[in-house]
Amino acid sequence: MKMNLNKVLKRIKPSGKEERDMKGFIEKLLDTSRRLSKNVKPIICGSVEKNTWLSGKYELDLFLMFSPDIDKKELEKRGLDLAKKIVKEFKGRFQIAFAEHPYLRGWAGKFQMDIVPAYEIENPENIKSAVDRTPHHVKFVKMNLKNTDEARLLKQFCIANKCYGADVKTLGFSGYLCELMIIKYGSFMDCVRDASKWRAGHIITFDNSSKVEAVQKFKSPLMVVDPVDKNRNVGAAVSIEKFYMFVKACKDFIENPKEDFFFKKPLKPYTTAEISKKIKERGTRWFLITFKRPKIIEDILYPQVKRCTKAIEKMLNQNDFTVLRSDFFCNNECILVFEMDTWKTPSIWKNIGPSVYSAHSEEFLKHYGKEKVFIEEENWVVENEKEFTEALTFLISLIKKSEKELLERGIPSKIAPAIRKGKIFDGDNAIKHMNKLSKDFKIFIREYFEKNINVI
């Protein structure tokens, strides 16, 4: 079965008016940048410059190219000062964001601009910071991408299937990666046809680079050797989950191509009754830890919340409370989700000691001298009392600990102060609390229950 991709393109390709509006804004932006600083070279990067931007996305990257002779601190200070002046000229607003070094995100009317200070380096092998590669990426794409509309199709496909963006929240496919994939495969259809058969550890190169060498350098689900810098993996940000979500979307599209793969209907949130029914069918118990979202940027927030969730899961399992699955959700507050299949345990646990013939027997018996010790199959055994017999009691005890104790247990520094002020909900109380939570959280729960990434 074939589908008319031109119908998709009509919806995602910028109109003539959008192109004119963008061009006019860029001219003013460059003129303003040159007027405010004679010693800095402003250039446009990103999808706008590569002509792969999508309709309605008035987003552009302005790079302020400095001489490589100035030091990093001066680059950051002068770059941010100039960026602020530029945005103020447009009567816009801005906030400081961070990559390898700070940059400024500004808004002026319908336009969003990332203003990035960088070094003007002729040879990409001599870059001083990661952002210095970007102009070379733009140059490579402009020279090698034959059909920009094919890249637009791939980007929209990734957006609709929730795997677009290399940010720490998404962990998916960057715009540059999508463009490289079209350069490699020639068209959207050829790209998804090949990707439908991918498995973890897939390698893409653009010259005679050794794939064996790529595997030795990079270990990730998708290894794409950057044609601008052979020591960089463009696919490094793609998580194993987003990799297989993309593979499955490609496989399903090839089997039944239709517009729905480019424009997904919004998911309906689960009702409280549906959530309750699902949990009862599974026979598990849910625990929620909720706390106010720390005032930190997403690039720090999401990795720390993930580490926190995994640290608590590990502690629960170590105390014999078995976690079936865990996840987390962040908007105005952070919600850690633990689905448990064991949340209560006996008050004792069997501690199997050394063999009765072992030289360590005396040490074991002295250590447990006040306990009742017995022998099982030639091993000393003692039954020890547990500190916690219920997961709820353990979690309440955990979040009451000091920041220092939480840090020692693997709770990240930006999360520890917030989680100490948090609340815990379990069982029916967890289900009741979910009813008060946002529509987005209830969609998150639907995705949790309905997730399916079977690529066979």
C-alpha positions as CSV (number, residue, x, y, z in Angstrom):
1,M,0.0,0.0,0.0
2,K,1.3,3.5,-0.9
3,M,0.4,6.8,0.6
4,N,0.7,10.4,-0.7
5,L,3.5,12.0,1.3
6,N,2.9,15.3,-0.5
7,K,-0.3,15.6,1.6
8,V,1.9,15.5,4.7
9,L,4.4,17.9,3.2
10,K,1.6,20.5,2.6
11,R,0.9,20.5,6.3
12,I,4.5,20.7,7.6
13,K,6.3,22.8,5.0
14,P,6.5,26.5,5.8
15,S,4.2,28.6,3.6
16,G,5.4,31.5,1.5
17,K,4.3,33.9,4.2
18,E,6.1,32.0,6.9
19,E,9.3,32.0,4.8
20,R,9.0,35.7,4.2
21,D,8.4,36.4,7.9
22,M,11.3,34.3,8.9
23,K,13.6,35.9,6.3
24,G,12.6,39.4,7.3
25,F,13.2,38.7,11.0
26,I,16.6,37.1,10.3
27,E,17.7,40.2,8.3
28,K,16.8,42.4,11.2
29,L,18.5,40.1,13.7
30,L,21.8,40.0,11.8
31,D,21.8,43.7,11.2
32,T,21.1,44.4,14.9
33,S,23.9,41.9,15.9
34,R,26.4,43.5,13.6
35,R,25.5,47.0,14.7
36,L,25.9,46.2,18.4
37,S,29.3,44.5,18.0
38,K,31.8,45.1,15.3
39,N,34.3,42.3,16.4
40,V,31.8,39.4,16.5
41,K,30.5,37.6,13.4
42,P,26.8,36.7,13.7
43,I,25.6,33.7,11.7
44,I,22.4,31.7,11.5
45,C,22.5,28.0,12.2
46,G,19.9,25.3,12.9
47,S,17.1,24.0,10.7
48,V,16.2,27.4,9.4
49,E,19.6,27.9,7.7
50,K,19.5,24.3,6.5
51,N,16.0,24.8,5.1
52,T,14.6,21.8,7.1
53,W,12.4,23.8,9.5
54,L,8.7,22.9,10.0
55,S,5.7,25.1,9.6
56,G,4.7,26.9,12.8
57,K,8.2,26.5,14.3
58,Y,9.5,30.0,14.4
59,E,12.7,28.9,16.1
60,L,16.2,29.8,15.0
61,D,19.8,29.7,16.3
62,L,22.0,32.7,16.2
63,F,25.7,32.0,16.7
64,L,28.0,34.8,17.8
65,M,31.4,33.7,16.4
66,F,34.3,35.0,18.5
67,S,38.1,34.8,17.8
68,P,39.6,31.7,19.3
69,D,42.2,33.9,20.9
70,I,39.9,35.0,23.8
71,D,39.5,32.8,26.8
72,K,36.4,30.9,27.7
73,K,35.3,33.2,30.6
74,E,35.6,36.3,28.3
75,L,33.6,34.5,25.6
76,E,30.8,33.7,28.0
77,K,30.6,37.2,29.5
78,R,30.9,39.1,26.2
79,G,28.6,36.6,24.4
80,L,25.8,36.8,27.0
81,D,26.1,40.6,27.4
82,L,25.7,41.0,23.6
83,A,22.9,38.4,23.4
84,K,20.9,40.3,26.1
85,K,21.4,43.6,24.2
86,I,20.1,41.9,21.0
87,V,17.0,40.6,22.6
88,K,16.3,44.0,24.3
89,E,16.5,45.7,20.9
90,F,13.5,43.5,19.9
91,K,11.7,44.3,23.2
92,G,11.8,40.6,23.9
93,R,12.3,38.5,27.0
94,F,15.1,36.0,27.7
95,Q,16.4,33.4,30.1
96,I,19.9,31.9,30.5
97,A,20.2,28.2,29.5
98,F,23.2,25.9,29.6
99,A,25.0,23.5,27.2
100,E,28.7,23.1,27.5
101,H,28.7,26.8,28.4
102,P,25.8,29.3,29.0
103,Y,23.7,30.6,26.1
104,L,20.7,32.8,25.9
105,R,17.2,31.8,24.9
106,G,15.1,34.8,23.8
107,W,11.6,35.4,22.6
108,A,10.4,38.3,20.4
109,G,6.8,38.1,19.3
110,K,6.3,34.7,17.7
111,F,10.0,34.1,17.2
112,Q,12.2,32.0,19.6
113,M,16.0,32.3,19.3
114,D,18.8,30.6,20.9
115,I,21.8,32.9,20.9
116,V,25.0,31.0,21.3
117,P,28.5,32.3,21.8
118,A,31.1,30.1,20.0
119,Y,34.6,30.1,18.7
120,E,35.2,30.6,14.9
121,I,37.3,27.5,14.2
122,E,38.3,26.7,10.6
123,N,39.2,23.1,11.2
124,P,36.5,21.2,13.3
125,E,39.2,18.9,14.7
126,N,40.5,21.9,16.6
127,I,37.3,23.0,18.3
128,K,37.5,24.4,21.8
129,S,33.9,23.6,22.8
130,A,31.1,21.3,21.5
131,V,29.1,24.2,20.0
132,D,32.0,25.2,17.8
133,R,31.1,22.1,15.6
134,T,27.6,23.4,14.8
135,P,28.5,25.8,11.9
136,H,30.5,22.9,10.4
137,H,27.4,20.7,10.7
138,V,25.3,23.3,8.9
139,K,27.9,23.5,6.1
140,F,28.0,19.7,5.7
141,V,24.2,19.4,5.6
142,K,23.8,22.3,3.1
143,M,26.4,20.6,0.8
144,N,25.0,17.1,1.0
145,L,21.3,17.1,1.7
146,K,19.7,16.9,-1.8
147,N,16.1,17.1,-0.8
148,T,15.2,19.0,2.4
149,D,11.6,18.0,2.3
150,E,12.6,14.4,3.0
151,A,14.3,15.6,6.2
152,R,11.1,17.5,7.1
153,L,9.1,14.2,6.7
154,L,11.5,12.3,9.0
155,K,11.4,15.1,11.6
156,Q,7.6,15.2,11.7
157,F,7.5,11.4,11.8
158,C,9.8,11.4,14.9
159,I,7.8,14.2,16.5
160,A,4.5,12.3,16.1
161,N,6.1,9.1,17.5
162,K,7.6,10.9,20.5
163,C,11.2,10.3,19.7
164,Y,12.3,13.7,18.4
165,G,14.8,15.8,20.4
166,A,18.2,15.0,21.9
167,D,17.4,16.9,25.2
168,V,17.7,15.0,28.5
169,K,13.9,14.8,28.8
170,T,13.3,13.1,25.4
171,L,16.6,11.3,24.7
172,G,15.6,10.9,21.1
173,F,16.7,11.9,17.6
174,S,18.1,15.4,17.0
175,G,17.4,17.5,14.0
176,Y,21.0,17.0,12.8
177,L,20.7,13.2,13.2
178,C,17.5,13.2,11.1
179,E,19.2,15.2,8.4
180,L,22.2,12.8,8.4
181,M,19.9,9.8,8.1
182,I,18.3,11.3,5.0
183,I,21.7,12.1,3.5
184,K,22.7,8.4,4.2
185,Y,19.5,6.8,2.8
186,G,18.4,9.4,0.2
187,S,14.7,9.5,1.1
188,F,12.3,9.3,3.9
189,M,10.8,6.0,2.6
190,D,14.3,4.3,2.1
191,C,15.3,5.5,5.6
192,V,12.3,4.1,7.5
193,R,12.4,0.9,5.3
194,D,15.9,0.3,6.5
195,A,15.3,1.4,10.1
196,S,12.3,-1.0,10.4
197,K,15.0,-3.8,10.6
198,W,17.4,-2.1,12.9
199,R,18.6,-3.7,16.1
200,A,20.5,-2.2,19.0
201,G,24.1,-1.4,18.1
202,H,23.3,-0.2,14.6
203,I,26.1,1.7,12.9
204,I,25.9,4.5,10.3
205,T,29.1,5.9,8.7
206,F,29.5,8.4,5.8
207,D,32.9,7.4,4.4
208,N,35.2,4.4,4.6
209,S,35.3,4.6,8.4
210,S,35.7,1.2,10.0
211,K,32.5,0.0,11.7
212,V,34.7,-2.0,14.1
213,E,36.4,1.2,15.1
214,A,33.1,2.8,15.7
215,V,32.0,0.0,18.0
216,Q,35.2,0.3,19.9
217,K,34.8,4.1,20.3
218,F,31.0,4.3,20.9
219,K,28.8,1.8,22.7
220,S,25.2,2.9,22.3
221,P,22.0,1.6,20.6
222,L,22.6,3.9,17.6
223,M,26.1,4.8,16.5
224,V,26.4,7.5,13.9
225,V,29.9,8.6,13.2
226,D,29.8,12.4,12.8
227,P,31.1,13.3,9.3
228,V,32.5,16.5,10.8
229,D,34.2,14.9,13.7
230,K,35.1,11.1,13.6
231,N,35.4,11.0,17.4
232,R,31.8,12.0,18.0
233,N,28.7,9.8,18.0
234,V,25.7,11.8,16.7
235,G,23.4,9.1,18.0
236,A,24.8,9.1,21.6
237,A,21.7,10.8,23.1
238,V,19.3,8.2,21.7
239,S,18.1,6.0,24.6
240,I,17.5,2.3,24.1
241,E,13.8,2.9,24.6
242,K,13.5,5.7,22.0
243,F,15.7,3.7,19.6
244,Y,13.2,0.8,19.6
245,M,10.2,3.2,19.7
246,F,11.5,4.6,16.4
247,V,12.2,1.1,15.0
248,K,8.7,-0.1,15.8
249,A,7.1,3.1,14.4
250,C,9.0,2.5,11.1
251,K,8.0,-1.2,11.0
252,D,4.3,-0.4,11.6
253,F,4.4,2.4,9.0
254,I,6.0,0.2,6.3
255,E,3.3,-2.5,7.0
256,N,0.4,0.1,7.0
257,P,1.5,3.6,5.7
258,K,-1.0,6.3,6.6
259,E,-1.1,9.9,7.7
260,D,-1.7,8.9,11.4
261,F,2.0,8.2,11.7
262,F,2.7,11.9,11.2
263,F,-0.2,13.4,13.1
264,K,-1.1,11.3,16.1
265,K,-4.5,12.0,17.7
266,P,-4.0,13.2,21.3
267,L,-4.3,10.3,23.8
268,K,-7.3,10.4,26.2
269,P,-6.3,10.5,29.9
270,Y,-7.2,7.5,32.0
271,T,-10.1,8.1,34.4
272,T,-9.6,7.2,38.0
273,A,-11.9,4.2,37.6
274,E,-9.8,3.0,34.7
275,I,-6.6,3.4,36.7
276,S,-8.2,1.6,39.7
277,K,-9.4,-1.3,37.5
278,K,-6.0,-1.7,35.9
279,I,-4.2,-1.9,39.2
280,K,-6.7,-4.4,40.7
281,E,-6.4,-6.6,37.6
282,R,-2.6,-6.6,38.0
283,G,-2.8,-7.3,41.7
284,T,0.0,-4.9,42.5
285,R,0.2,-1.9,44.9
286,W,1.2,1.6,43.9
287,F,3.3,4.0,45.8
288,L,3.6,7.7,44.8
289,I,6.2,10.1,46.2
290,T,5.3,13.6,45.3
291,F,7.4,16.8,45.9
292,K,7.6,20.3,44.6
293,R,9.7,20.7,41.5
294,P,13.1,22.1,42.3
295,K,13.9,25.4,40.5
296,I,16.5,24.0,38.2
297,I,16.8,23.7,34.4
298,E,15.5,20.6,32.8
299,D,19.0,19.5,31.8
300,I,19.7,19.0,35.5
301,L,16.2,18.1,36.7
302,Y,15.4,15.0,34.6
303,P,18.7,13.1,35.1
304,Q,18.5,13.8,38.8
305,V,14.9,12.7,39.2
306,K,15.7,9.5,37.2
307,R,18.7,8.8,39.4
308,C,16.6,9.4,42.5
309,T,13.8,7.0,41.3
310,K,16.4,4.3,40.6
311,A,18.1,4.8,43.9
312,I,14.9,4.4,45.8
313,E,13.9,1.3,43.7
314,K,17.3,-0.3,44.6
315,M,16.8,0.4,48.3
316,L,13.2,-1.1,48.2
317,N,14.5,-4.2,46.6
318,Q,17.4,-4.5,49.0
319,N,14.8,-4.5,51.8
320,D,12.9,-7.3,50.1
321,F,10.1,-5.1,48.8
322,T,10.0,-6.1,45.2
323,V,9.5,-3.3,42.6
324,L,7.8,-4.5,39.5
325,R,8.2,-1.2,37.6
326,S,9.2,2.3,38.4
327,D,8.8,5.6,36.6
328,F,8.6,9.4,37.2
329,F,6.6,12.4,35.9
330,C,7.5,16.1,36.2
331,N,5.4,19.2,35.7
332,N,4.8,21.7,38.6
333,E,5.6,18.9,40.9
334,C,7.7,15.7,40.6
335,I,5.9,12.3,41.0
336,L,7.9,9.1,41.6
337,V,5.9,6.0,40.8
338,F,6.6,2.6,42.2
339,E,4.5,-0.4,41.3
340,M,5.2,-3.1,43.8
341,D,4.4,-6.8,43.7
342,T,5.8,-7.3,47.3
343,W,5.1,-4.5,49.8
344,K,4.9,-6.5,53.0
345,T,7.3,-9.1,54.3
346,P,7.7,-11.3,57.4
347,S,9.4,-9.8,60.4
348,I,12.4,-12.1,60.1
349,W,14.9,-13.1,57.4
350,K,17.1,-16.1,57.2
351,N,20.8,-15.3,57.4
352,I,22.8,-18.3,56.1
353,G,26.3,-18.2,57.5
354,P,29.5,-20.2,56.8
355,S,29.9,-23.9,56.6
356,V,30.3,-25.6,60.0
357,Y,33.7,-26.7,58.8
358,S,34.8,-23.1,57.9
359,A,37.4,-21.2,59.8
360,H,34.9,-18.3,60.0
361,S,32.5,-20.4,62.1
362,E,33.7,-19.0,65.4
363,E,33.5,-15.4,64.2
364,F,29.9,-16.0,63.1
365,L,28.8,-17.7,66.3
366,K,30.4,-14.9,68.5
367,H,28.7,-12.2,66.4
368,Y,25.3,-13.8,66.8
369,G,25.9,-15.0,70.4
370,K,22.6,-13.7,71.7
371,E,20.6,-15.2,68.9
372,K,19.2,-18.7,68.4
373,V,21.6,-20.4,65.9
374,F,20.8,-23.6,64.1
375,I,22.3,-25.7,61.3
376,E,20.8,-26.4,57.8
377,E,22.7,-28.6,55.4
378,E,26.0,-28.1,57.2
379,N,25.7,-24.3,57.3
380,W,25.2,-22.1,60.4
381,V,21.9,-20.2,60.2
382,V,20.4,-17.4,62.2
383,E,17.0,-15.7,61.9
384,N,17.4,-11.9,62.1
385,E,14.7,-9.4,62.7
386,K,14.0,-6.9,59.9
387,E,14.0,-3.2,60.5
388,F,11.1,-2.7,58.1
389,T,8.2,-5.1,57.2
390,E,6.2,-2.6,55.1
391,A,7.3,-0.6,52.1
392,L,5.3,2.4,53.3
393,T,7.1,2.5,56.7
394,F,10.4,2.3,54.9
395,L,9.6,5.1,52.5
396,I,8.3,7.4,55.3
397,S,11.5,6.7,57.2
398,L,13.6,7.4,54.1
399,I,12.3,10.9,53.3
400,K,12.6,12.0,56.9
401,K,16.3,11.5,56.8
402,S,18.7,14.4,56.7
403,E,20.0,15.8,53.4
404,K,23.4,14.3,54.3
405,E,21.9,10.8,54.8
406,L,19.9,11.1,51.6
407,L,23.0,12.0,49.6
408,E,24.8,9.0,51.2
409,R,22.0,6.8,49.9
410,G,22.3,8.0,46.4
411,I,19.6,10.7,46.3
412,P,21.0,13.6,44.1
413,S,21.9,16.9,45.6
414,K,19.1,19.0,43.9
415,I,16.4,16.5,44.8
416,A,17.3,15.7,48.4
417,P,16.0,19.0,49.9
418,A,12.8,18.8,47.9
419,I,11.9,15.2,48.7
420,R,12.3,15.7,52.4
421,K,9.2,18.0,52.1
422,G,7.4,15.5,50.0
423,K,4.4,13.3,50.5
424,I,3.8,9.6,50.1
425,F,0.6,8.0,48.9
426,D,0.0,4.2,48.6
427,G,-2.8,1.8,47.7
428,D,-6.3,3.4,47.6
429,N,-4.8,6.7,48.7
430,A,-2.5,6.7,45.7
431,I,-5.4,6.1,43.4
432,K,-7.5,8.9,45.0
433,H,-4.5,11.3,44.7
434,M,-4.2,10.5,41.0
435,N,-7.7,11.8,40.6
436,K,-6.4,15.2,41.7
437,L,-3.5,15.2,39.3
438,S,-3.2,16.8,35.9
439,K,-4.6,15.5,32.6
440,D,-1.0,15.1,31.5
441,F,-0.2,12.8,34.4
442,K,-3.3,10.6,33.5
443,I,-2.0,10.4,29.9
444,F,1.4,9.4,31.3
445,I,-0.4,6.6,33.2
446,R,-2.2,5.5,30.0
447,E,1.2,5.3,28.3
448,Y,2.6,3.4,31.2
449,F,0.0,0.7,31.0
450,E,-0.3,0.5,27.2
451,K,3.4,0.7,26.3
452,N,4.4,-1.9,23.6
453,I,7.7,-1.8,21.8
454,N,7.6,-5.3,20.3
455,V,9.5,-5.0,17.0
456,I,9.0,-8.5,15.7
